[in-house]
Amino acid sequence: MPQKPKSLDDTKSARAWWGKELRNWRNVRSLSSKGLGKRVHLSGTMIERIEKNERLCDAGLARRLDDALDAGGALRRLWRLVEEEAAGQSGDADSPAPARLSTGKAAQATWGLDGLPPGLIDPGRADPPAVVRPDDIAQILDAATVIAEWDNLYGGAGIVRSSLYGQLLWARGLLAAQCPPALEADLFAAVGRLAIVMGASAFDAYEHEDATRLLRFGRRCAERADDWHLRAAALNWLARQSIWCGMPDEGLTHAEDGLVRADRLTPREQAMLHNARARAWAKMGRPGQALAAIGRSDEVFGPAKGDEDAVWMSFYDDAQHHGDTGHAAFDLALLSGQSPAVAVARLTKAVDGYADAYVRSRALSGTKLATLIMATGDPEEALPVAHRALDEVGRLRSSRAVEDVMNLSKECRRYADDAEVAALRERIASAVRL
């Protein structure tokens, strides 16, 4: 017979009370812990541990659980007591708690997942050491690599969001530890790299406040480490996020800042930042400047060599170059009336060239390509491109990908009488609801 669930004591703390209410709502909805976990992209074991107050939750997850259980805001309202209790404990402490990165409420908890792959740190089982060793720095870099791989494969709103902040809080704790002078630059660079990866993932999940703070923190770490390559990466993501959020002028400023002392950057890094400039100019309706930035990106990317970049720049290959410049050309075609030929050619080359490790990038470029053809060309030609992109969007948890397919659906409206286009719109609606 199934083992009877452990009785929960809701008198210990507000958090314990919240965990018991979570279990109560789960039982009311006749959901197993595994079933609820699937709805919020956590394991059943993790749900049970949150209920038992053995693993920390945060405000963002509390909202998702409230929605998943259709609790009508009950869990959200109760979570305010948890936050008030935590604030009171912090204020009443005899000595102040160690400073933590200010990344919004969602970053104040340490999340972990069972069965973490090698390289990821489980914050529930390890505190930062008192003295930094080379192995600690290597572990941070391994964590950044694994998270980046997950982000590219699954999108920032999926499994990645369930494991991020504990990794950074552990790494951030190392900055307060005793560090040999010879390791200090490497430590700041590693923590900065992890923050930038997490910021990029938060951007993809539309957690924009967190993304901005993480990326700015990553930039500060890069500057402390005197790492111009890492600094360029942080400013590239800040630029892309600003442009996506409708602030192209701010995005252009970040991109231009990244190109300060461009002589210290590799050709790929320079091309990456010129692409951000091109996208900003395109959004501002300045086709001349956008085309000039695309041309400059092509020019500096041409002599790039494979062995001169940091390992984490390996994503910027020929496919990425054509995808990024193709996105700028896409905006020129739709916003400024430029010929779509350049964008179609570049996006096609990107879609055909992306490796399987970059599902999201291929899906984003494929969706843009289908949207452009639907808007300016033959809808019958756009259909197979759109369906291929949707196959990959269906594998992701990416708010950016969802917004792009919704824009594709809008372009389909002009062909409302076409049965195949109507079927595509129905498929898009189903994909967005999942």
Residue pairs with C-beta under 8 A, 6 or more apart in sequence:
5 23
6 52
8 16
8 19
8 20
8 23
8 51
8 52
9 16
9 20
10 16
10 17
10 19
10 20
10 21
11 17
12 53
13 53
13 85
14 78
14 81
14 82
14 84
14 85
15 53
15 57
15 82
15 85
15 86
16 53
17 78
17 81
18 57
18 62
18 75
18 78
18 79
18 81
18 82
19 50
19 51
19 52
19 53
19 57
20 51
21 74
21 75
21 78
22 47
22 50
22 51
22 65
22 69
22 75
23 51
25 69
25 71
25 74
25 75
26 32
26 33
26 36
26 47
26 51
26 69
28 69
29 36
29 69
29 70
31 69
32 44
33 44
33 45
33 47
33 48
33 51
34 43
34 44
34 47
35 44
36 44
36 47
36 65
36 68
36 69
37 43
37 44
37 46
37 47
39 68
40 61
40 64
40 65
40 68
41 158
41 159
41 161
41 162
41 397
42 113
42 162
43 113
43 114
43 115
45 114
46 55
46 112
46 113
46 114
46 162
49 55
50 56
50 57
50 61
54 124
55 111
55 112
55 124
56 109
56 110
56 111
56 124
57 65
57 109
58 105
58 106
58 107
58 108
58 109
58 111
58 165
59 79
59 83
59 105
59 106
60 105
60 106
60 207
61 109
61 111
62 75
62 76
62 79
62 82
63 76
63 79
65 71
65 75
66 72
66 73
66 74
66 75
66 76
69 75
83 105
86 108
90 97
98 173
98 176
99 176
100 107
100 108
100 169
100 172
101 107
101 168
101 169
101 172
101 195
101 213
101 214
101 217
102 213
103 165
103 168
103 210
103 213
103 214
103 217
104 207
104 209
104 210
104 213
106 165
106 207
106 210
107 165
107 168
107 169
107 210
107 213
108 165
109 165
109 166
110 123
110 124
110 165
110 166
110 169
110 170
111 123
111 162
111 163
111 164
111 165
111 166
112 122
112 123
112 124
112 125
112 163
112 166
113 122
113 159
113 162
113 163
116 122
116 163
117 146
118 142
118 146
119 139
119 142
119 143
119 145
119 146
120 142
120 143
120 146
120 147
120 163
120 167
121 139
121 143
121 166
121 167
121 170
121 171
122 166
123 166
123 167
123 169
123 170
124 166
126 170
127 170
127 173
128 170
128 171
128 173
128 174
128 176
128 177
129 136
129 174
129 177
130 177
130 178
131 177
131 178
131 179
132 174
132 177
132 178
132 179
132 180
132 183
132 187
133 183
134 183
134 186
136 174
136 187
137 183
137 186
137 187
137 190
140 167
140 171
140 174
140 190
140 191
140 193
140 194
141 190
141 193
141 194
143 167
143 171
143 194
144 190
144 193
144 194
144 197
144 312
145 311
145 312
147 160
147 163
147 164
147 167
147 194
147 197
147 198
147 201
148 197
148 200
148 312
149 357
150 158
150 159
150 160
151 160
151 197
151 200
151 201
151 204
151 360
152 315
152 357
152 358
152 359
152 360
152 361
153 357
153 359
153 360
153 395
154 160
154 359
154 360
154 395
154 396
154 397
155 204
155 205
155 360
155 396
155 397
155 398
155 399
155 401
156 200
156 201
156 202
156 203
156 204
156 205
156 207
156 397
156 398
156 399
157 204
157 205
157 206
157 397
157 398
157 399
158 396
158 397
158 398
159 397
160 201
160 205
161 201
161 205
161 207
161 397
164 198
164 201
164 202
165 198
167 194
167 198
168 191
168 194
168 195
168 198
168 214
171 190
171 191
171 194
172 191
174 187
174 191
175 187
175 188
175 191
179 187
184 225
185 224
185 225
185 226
185 227
186 225
187 225
188 221
188 222
188 224
188 225
188 227
189 221
189 222
189 225
189 227
189 230
191 221
192 217
192 218
192 219
192 220
192 221
192 222
192 224
192 225
192 227
192 230
192 234
193 218
193 230
193 312
194 218
195 214
195 215
195 217
195 218
195 221
196 214
196 215
196 218
196 219
196 222
196 230
196 233
196 234
196 237
198 214
199 210
199 211
199 212
199 213
199 214
199 215
199 217
199 218
199 234
199 237
200 211
200 215
200 237
202 208
202 210
202 211
202 214
203 211
203 215
203 237
203 240
203 241
203 244
203 400
204 360
204 398
204 399
204 400
205 397
205 398
205 399
206 399
206 400
208 241
208 245
211 237
211 241
212 238
212 241
215 234
215 237
215 238
215 241
216 234
216 238
218 230
218 233
218 234
219 231
219 234
219 235
219 238
221 230
222 228
222 230
222 231
222 233
222 234
223 231
228 261
228 264
228 265
229 265
229 266
229 269
229 309
229 310
229 313
230 310
231 258
232 258
232 259
232 265
232 269
232 272
232 273
233 269
233 312
233 313
235 254
235 255
235 257
235 258
235 273
236 254
236 255
236 258
236 272
236 273
236 276
238 251
238 254
239 251
239 252
239 254
239 255
239 258
239 273
239 276
239 277
239 280
240 251
240 276
240 279
241 251
242 248
242 250
242 251
242 254
243 251
243 276
243 279
243 280
243 283
244 400
246 283
248 279
248 280
248 281
248 283
248 284
249 280
249 284
251 276
251 279
251 280
251 283
252 276
252 277
252 280
252 281
252 284
254 276
255 273
255 274
255 276
255 277
255 280
256 277
258 273
258 276
259 265
259 270
259 273
259 274
259 277
262 270
262 273
265 273
266 304
266 308
266 309
266 313
267 300
267 301
267 302
267 303
267 304
267 305
267 308
268 301
268 304
268 309
268 313
268 316
269 309
269 313
269 316
270 297
270 300
271 297
271 298
271 300
271 301
271 304
271 316
271 321
272 316
272 324
274 293
274 294
274 296
274 297
274 300
275 293
275 294
275 297
275 321
275 324
275 325
275 327
275 328
277 289
277 293
278 290
278 291
278 293
278 294
278 297
278 325
278 328
279 290
279 324
279 327
279 328
279 331
281 287
281 289
281 290
281 293
281 328
282 290
282 328
282 329
282 331
282 332
282 335
282 336
283 331
283 335
285 335
285 336
287 332
287 336
287 338
290 328
290 331
290 332
290 336
291 332
293 328
294 325
294 328
294 329
297 321
297 324
297 325
298 325
301 321
309 316
315 358
315 361
317 353
318 349
318 353
319 349
319 350
319 352
319 353
319 354
319 355
319 358
319 361
320 350
320 354
320 358
320 361
322 346
322 347
322 349
322 350
322 353
323 346
323 347
323 350
323 351
323 354
323 361
323 364
323 365
325 346
326 342
326 343
326 345
326 346
326 347
326 349
326 350
326 365
326 368
326 369
327 347
327 364
327 365
327 368
329 338
329 342
329 343
329 346
329 347
330 343
330 347
330 368
330 371
330 372
332 338
332 342
332 343
333 339
333 340
333 342
333 343
333 372
333 376
334 372
334 375
334 376
340 372
340 373
340 375
340 376
340 377
343 368
343 369
343 372
344 369
344 372
344 373
344 377
347 365
347 366
347 368
347 369
347 372
348 369
350 361
350 362
350 365
351 362
351 365
351 366
351 369
351 385
351 388
354 361
354 362
354 365
359 392
359 395
359 396
360 392
360 396
360 398
360 400
360 401
362 389
362 392
363 389
363 392
363 393
363 395
363 396
363 398
363 401
364 400
364 401
364 404
366 385
366 386
366 388
366 389
366 392
367 386
367 389
367 390
367 393
367 401
367 404
367 405
367 407
367 408
368 404
369 385
369 389
370 382
370 383
370 385
370 386
370 389
370 408
371 382
371 404
371 407
371 408
371 411
373 379
373 381
373 382
373 385
374 382
374 386
374 408
374 411
374 412
374 415
375 411
379 412
379 415
379 418
379 420
379 421
380 420
383 420
383 421
383 424
386 408
386 424
387 424
387 427
389 405
389 408
390 405
390 424
390 427
390 428
390 431
393 401
393 402
393 405
393 431
394 431
394 434
402 432
405 428
405 431
405 432
406 428
406 432
408 428
409 425
409 428
409 429
412 421
412 422
412 424
412 425
412 428
413 425
415 421
415 422
416 422
